[in-house]
Amino acid sequence: MSQAGITSVAGAGGVSSFVEDVGAAAPAAGIINILGGAGITTSGAGNTVTITALAGGFAWNVVAGAAQGLVKENGYINDNVGLTTFTLPAVAAVGDTFQIAGKSAAGWTIAQNAGQTIHVSGVSTSVGVLGTVSSANRRDCIELLCTVANTDFTAIDFVGTLTVV
């Protein structure tokens, strides 16, 4: 019996495989995992699995503190009364994206880890922990894309005046 990409074996008491857009999954020890990808979350209760697409593919977070580590596929609204320092992740895959939306008059800065560089409109930061990109005005915003695993990030969109060191 097969329906909507799920194959079961009559009389076997369970599902034998799931066919996806790419590949197939078969239960191991009677268990199959359903995981979300970029912009997708999953949850389960009883016999129901819920798959939810996040608005815009991002989870948005209001940050009211002085420091925040960046997490892929997350956007951050800077709402701290003082400067907020956002730090790039030490491990990032090509295609990971991050967004910061300025709200606080105190602004934001993006700190790097060893060996990392941010490229903004033909200008690049100093390599490593001394390099930064910072907002100059209250509503400055940036979207970063990891273009070389762990080390290079490119501003694919920004609004306002940014300071690149």
C-alpha positions in Angstrom: 0.0 0.0 0.0 1.4 3.4 -0.9 -0.1 6.8 -0.3 1.4 10.3 -0.6 4.9 9.0 -0.6 4.5 6.7 2.4 4.9 3.0 1.9 3.5 0.5 4.3 3.5 -3.3 4.3 0.1 -4.9 4.8 0.0 -6.9 8.0 3.5 -5.7 9.1 2.0 -3.2 11.6 3.9 -0.1 10.4 5.4 2.1 7.8 8.4 0.6 6.0 9.7 3.8 4.2 9.1 7.5 3.5 9.8 8.8 0.0 10.9 12.4 -0.1 11.6 14.9 -2.9 15.2 13.7 -2.7 16.0 10.2 -1.4 14.1 8.0 1.0 14.0 7.3 4.7 13.5 4.0 6.4 12.8 3.5 10.1 15.7 2.3 12.3 14.7 0.4 15.4 11.1 1.4 14.6 12.0 5.2 14.7 12.0 7.7 11.9 13.1 11.3 12.5 11.3 14.3 11.0 13.5 17.4 11.2 13.1 20.9 10.0 15.6 22.6 7.7 16.3 26.3 7.1 13.1 28.2 8.1 11.2 25.1 9.1 10.3 23.8 12.5 8.7 20.5 13.5 6.8 19.5 16.6 4.9 16.4 17.6 2.1 15.4 20.0 0.3 12.1 20.2 0.1 10.8 16.6 0.5 14.2 14.9 3.6 15.8 13.5 3.3 19.5 12.7 5.6 21.1 10.2 5.7 24.9 10.2 7.4 27.3 7.8 8.8 30.4 9.7 7.7 33.8 8.4 10.3 34.9 5.9 12.4 31.8 6.7 13.8 33.5 9.8 13.1 33.4 13.5 13.1 37.0 14.8 14.6 37.9 18.2 14.5 41.2 20.1 17.8 41.7 21.7 17.9 44.1 24.7 21.4 43.0 26.0 24.9 44.1 25.3 26.0 40.9 23.5 24.4 38.3 21.3 25.9 35.4 19.3 24.5 35.1 15.8 22.6 31.9 14.9 21.9 30.9 11.3 18.5 31.7 9.8 17.8 34.2 12.7 17.1 37.9 12.5 17.8 40.2 15.4 16.1 43.5 16.3 18.6 45.6 18.3 16.7 47.1 21.2 19.4 47.7 23.8 19.8 51.1 25.5 23.6 50.7 24.9 25.7 49.3 22.1 25.0 45.7 21.2 27.8 43.5 20.0 26.7 40.6 17.8 29.3 37.9 17.2 29.6 35.7 14.1 29.4 32.0 14.8 32.8 30.2 14.8 31.2 27.5 12.6 29.0 28.4 9.6 28.1 26.6 6.4 28.0 28.2 2.9 24.5 29.6 2.6 23.9 30.4 6.2 22.3 33.8 6.6 21.9 36.3 9.5 20.0 39.6 9.7 20.3 42.6 12.1 17.7 45.3 12.2 18.7 48.5 14.0 16.2 50.0 16.4 18.2 51.3 19.3 19.9 54.7 19.0 23.0 53.2 20.6 23.6 51.0 17.5 25.2 47.6 16.9 28.5 46.1 15.9 29.4 42.7 14.5 32.5 41.0 16.0 34.4 38.3 14.2 36.3 35.2 15.4 39.9 34.3 14.4 40.2 34.0 10.6 36.9 35.6 9.8 36.2 38.5 7.3 33.1 40.4 6.4 32.8 41.9 2.9 30.6 45.0 2.5 30.2 46.6 -1.0 33.8 46.2 -2.1 35.3 46.8 1.4 36.5 44.1 3.7 37.1 44.0 7.4 40.5 43.2 8.9 40.8 39.5 9.2 40.1 38.1 12.7 39.0 39.5 16.0 40.1 43.1 15.2 37.7 43.3 12.3 34.2 44.7 12.8 31.2 46.1 10.9 29.1 48.7 12.9 26.0 50.8 12.4 26.4 54.5 12.2 22.7 55.3 12.6 19.7 54.1 14.6 17.9 52.2 11.8 20.9 50.7 10.0 20.3 47.1 9.0 22.4 44.3 7.4 21.9 40.8 6.0 25.0 38.5 5.9 25.6 35.4 3.9 28.3 32.9 4.6 30.2 32.5 1.3 33.2 30.4 2.5 32.6 28.0 5.3 33.5 29.4 8.8 35.5 32.3 7.4 33.9 34.7 4.9 30.7 36.5 5.2 29.2 38.9 2.6 26.7 41.7 3.1 24.1 40.8 0.5 21.9 43.6 1.6 22.2 46.6 4.0 20.5 49.8 4.8 22.2 52.9 6.1 25.8 53.9 6.7 28.1 51.1 8.0 31.6 51.5 9.4 33.9 48.7 8.3 37.1 48.2 10.3 
